[in-house]
Amino acid sequence: MAGDRGVPPLKPRVPRSVVAPGTLLLGRYRVEGLIGVGGAAEVHRATDVVTGVPVAVKVPDPACLRRESERARFRREVRHLLSVSHPGVVAFLAAGEADGVPFVVLEHLAGGSLADRFKARTPPRDAVGARDAIAGWLGPVAEALDAVHAVGVVHRDVKPSNVLFDAAGRARLADFGLSRAVHGDSSLTPSGYAVGTPDHLAPEQVRDLPLTGAADQYALASVVFEAVAGTPPFPRASLGRLLLMKATERAPSLATAAPWCPVALVDAVARGLERAPQDRCASCAAFAAACLVPA
């Protein structure tokens, strides 16, 4: 999904009959090479031979193929991508299985990720810089999350590397591998196991409580905090200490990390990071609007 940025393709770790360069999937998508490797999947660059348009092919990591829970997780991602059609969500094109390996074909996004942007710049140092750090992506991602929530899905892993950009710089929400239907799939996550990226987990995820879209809003507020302050709200201590702070402590104020930040943005982030889900904004779009109120 993210662009390859001129880096030579990496060696695939899944059966070469499925993702070897030159392989034709569904008689239409020709695999070109590996773009990147995530925690549970690999993404390969491919070309739609009918249209000539670049696409991305996502396949599970080989270790995941040995676990039925991970196969179920991959199938769940496909279902959730099918259920959401929104310009702020990475576009689903096709899905299939080859030699026992499931795969999904997605639009190719050549503009990198929000995590790439964080690494490539110096954190803002004034109010104008703070707004610029979030203005281009926050609104579209918030609207995409609300669209996901409207069909009963919680993303559960909102983080900088899951916000991708197309070549024109338009943001997309990606990676539904950890998403869960609000009223289903409970058996796929063991009790007491927090799923998601620790830096941006909501307290209710850490405590294994029922989740709503407010959990994604908390994560989004945490990403905004990082975009402006250069670091997530809670210090990157040991995993156990981080999860304990998430579960029991109020998030630090953005004003402490970035005292030059506009008051409206400080207040909006504080509300998005409230420990109790009901104390957060009514929607992710409402949270984004509050963040972007002119100073």
N, C-alpha and C positions, 0 to 999 in steps of 0.2 A: 504493500500500500504506500509506504513512504518511498521516496525516490532513492536510487542507488548512489547518487552524488558522485558518479564516476569511479566508484570502488569496484574492482574486479569481482565477479560472482564468487561466492564462497562454496566450498564443497558440500553438497547436500548430505544430510544424515539420515534420510528416509530412503526406502527402496528406490533404486535408480530407474526401475521400470515405470515409476509414477512421475518423478520430477527430474529425470535426466534431461539436459538440454536437447531439444529437438522432439521430445515427446509431445504428441498431439492428444489433448484431452477433449472428450466429447466431440471429436472430429472437427474442432474449431479453435481451441486455445493451444498454441505452440509454446512450450516452456523454453525460456531463454537462460535463466540463471537465478541464483539465490540473492534475494534482497537483504534479508535479515532473519535473525533467530530470536524468538521470544521465550518466555518461560515454558510454554506448552505447545508451541507451534512454530513452523517455519513459513516464511512468505517468499514466493518466487515470482520473478518477473516473467511475463508471458505476453504473447501477441494474439489478438483476435484475427485469425487469417481471413475472415470474411470482410471485416471493416478496416483492418490494418491498425486498429487502436491498441495501445498498450493496456494490459490488465494485470492484476495480481492474483496469484493462486496461493491459497493458504492450506497447509496440510498439518496434521498433528505431529508433534515430536514423536520419534519412534518409541520412546519409553511409554508415552501416553497410550499408544495403540495396544499395549498389553493390559491396560486397565479399562474395564467396562465403564467405570465412572467417568473416565476421561473421554471415551467414545461418546457417552451420553452428553457430556458437556459440549463436545463439538457439534453434535446433532442439535443441541439446544440453541447454540449460537446461530445455526442455520435457520431454525424456526423463528428466532427473534428478529433476524435480519429480514426474513420474509414478511414479518408482521408490521414492520415499520418502513414507510416510504416517506422520506423527508429530505430536503436538500442539505440538511446539516448532518445527516448520517451517511457513512460510507455506503455507496450503492452496491447492492447485491446483484450479481449477473447470472450465476448458475451454480449448481452443485452436483456432485456425482461421487462415484467410487471407482477406483482402478486398482486391481490386484489386492483387494481388501483394504485399501487405504482411502478413507473419505477425503474429499477436498471441496473447497468453495472458491468460486471465482468472483473477485471484487473489482471495483474500479481501481485503477492505478493512480496513486496520489504522489506526484513528483516534487511536492514542495517541502518535504520533511515534516518533522513533528514540532510540537510546542517545546518538548524537551530539548530538541536541537537548538531552538531559538534561545532558550534559557542559557544553554552552554556557550552560545556564540556572542552573547552581549553582556555588558556590565549592568547590574541592577540599576533601576532609575534612582535619581537623587533629588527629585523635586516633584511637585504636584503634577506638572504637565507630563513628566516622564511616567508617573504612576498611571495616569489615564491612558497614555499611549501604549503602555505595556499590556493593557487588557482590552482596549477598544476594538481591535481588529478581529478578535476571536470569541470573546465572552458571550456576546449576544447570540450568535448562531449556535454555539454549543449549548447554551441554556435552553434555547428554543427546541433544539434536537432532543435534549433530555426530557423536556416536558412532553414531546411527542412520544417518546419511549414510554414514559409513565402513563400516558393516556391509553395505551394498549395493555396496561397491566404488567409492565416489565421494569425492573430496577437494574441499572447497569452494574453497580457494585464495584467498579474499578476505574472511576474517573481519575485520570492522572495526566501529567504533561505528555507522556509518550503515547497516550491514546487520543490526543487531539492532533489530527493530521491536516495538512494543507495541500490543495491542488496547485497546479503551476501558476494560477492567477492569485494565489494567496488566500483563497476561500477556505474556511475551517470546516472540518468534518469530525464527527464523533466516531471512533472506531473501537474494535475489539469487544465483542459481546460474549467472549468466552466464559466470563464469570457471571453473566447476567442471570437473573432468576425471575420467573413469573411470580407475581405477588401472591397468587393463590395456588401455586403448584411447585413441583420440583424440590420439595423440602427434603426428600430422601437423598438428594445428591450431595448434600453438604453435611458432614458429621456434626453432631451437636458439640458445641464448645470450640469449634474451629472457625476462626475469623478468616474470611476470604477477602482478598483485595491487597492493595499496596499499603503497607503500614503507615507511611507518611500521611496518607490522605483518608484513612479509614474513619468512618463515623463512629462515635461511641457505642451506638446500638449494634454495630457490626462486631466490635470487640467483645461486647457482652452477650453476643449470640441472641439478640432480641429480634422480634419481627421487624421487617424492613419495609419502608415506603420510599417514595421518591425523595423524601427529605434526607435520606442517607446520601444520595447523589448530590444534593444541594450542599451538604456539609463538605463533601469531597471537592466540589467545585469552588467553594469558598476557600478551602485549603490551598487549592491551586492558584487562586487569585492572590492569596497571601504570599505564596512563593514567587509569583510573577512580580510583585511589587517590592517585597523585602529581600528577595534573593535566597530565601530559605523557607521551608515549611514552618507552620506555627510552633510545633513542638520540636525540641532539639533531637538530633539523630543519636540518641543514646542506644543502649542495648535494646534488642527487640522486646524483651520482657518489660523493661522500664518504660519504653515508648508506649506499649499497649496499656500498661497500668496508668500512665498519665492520661491517655486517651479516655480510659474508662472512668477515671475518678476526678480529673482536674478540668477546670475551665480553661479554654484556649487563651493564650496570651493575646493581648491587644496588638493590632497592627500598628497602632500609634507608638508602641514601645520600640518596635523594630524599624519603623519608618516614621519618625516624628513629623516630617514635612508632608505627610500624606493628607489629602483632603478629608475633612471631618466626615463628610457624607460617605466616603469610601470606607473609612475606619468603622463607622457605625454599621454599614451594610455587611461588611465582613464579620463583624462581631455577631450580628444576628444570624448570619449563615452558619457560624461556628457554635451556636448555642448547643449545649449538651442535650437538651430535650428537643426532640424533633418538632413538637407542636409549637415551639418558640421561634422556629425559623420562618422565613418568608413563605408566603402562600404557594409559590412556585419558583422554579429556577429562573424563569423569565423575570419575575418580580424581583428576585435577588439581583439579577444582572442590571435591571433598570435602576435599582437603588445604588448600585456601584457606580453607574455611569452618569449620575446626576451632575450637571455642571457645577463647578465650584463657585 
